Amino acid sequence: MSHVSTAAGAMAAVARTVTDDQLANKTPCIDYDVRALVNHLLFWGPSLAGAGRKESVPQPAAAESAVDLTTGDWRGRLCTLLDDIASSWAPPSAWQGETSMGTPQLLPAPVMGDMIVGELAVHGWDLAVATGQRLELPADLLAHLHDTVSAGVQQGREMGMYGPEVAVPADAPALDRVLGLTGRDPAWA
C-alpha cells in the first residue's frame, strides 16, 4: 500500500464522521473552516488524481468556495474522490517521469506524489482536530513525510503553501514536527 493510499484512507475515515453541524467549525488552517476545507479538497481532488494518471484535469470555472455541500452526499463524494486519488497513484508508472496538477508546470512524479501525501495528511489532521477526532497515520508514513516536508519546506513557504514555522521540540512525535514545519501548532484546539 502506498503512502498516498494510506493518507487518503486516513482522511476518509475522518470525513465519514464529520457532521453537517461541524461544517462551520474553525480549522488549524487559517484560510479554512471545515466547509471551506472540504470545498478545497473536492475542488483540487480531481487534479491530484489526474496527476497520478498523467492526465490534465481542467479546473472548473467556478471558484473553489463555490462547491455546493448542501446537496447530495458530500461525504460520499469526498471518499470516492480520495479512493480515486489513491488508485491513480497505485501503479508504479504513476511515480515515473513528470506530471502536473493541470498546470503547465511539470514536476518529477515522485515529488508530486509526496506533495499529495503531505496535502492529504496535513489537511486530514486539520479536518480531524477541527471536528474532535484523531488522524491515524503509521510511523513509516510520518517518517517519510517529515523527510519530504523538511526537504521542500522553504519552497513550500515561497509558494504560500506553508506558514511560518511553529517551534516544536526536536523529540516531539513525527506528526507534530511535520505540522510545525507547515506552520501549524500541534496543540491547536
Helices and strands as residue ranges (DSSP letters): H 3-15, G 20-22, H 34-53, G 64-66, H 74-88, G 92-95, E 98-99, E 107-108, H 109-130, H 139-158, H 174-181
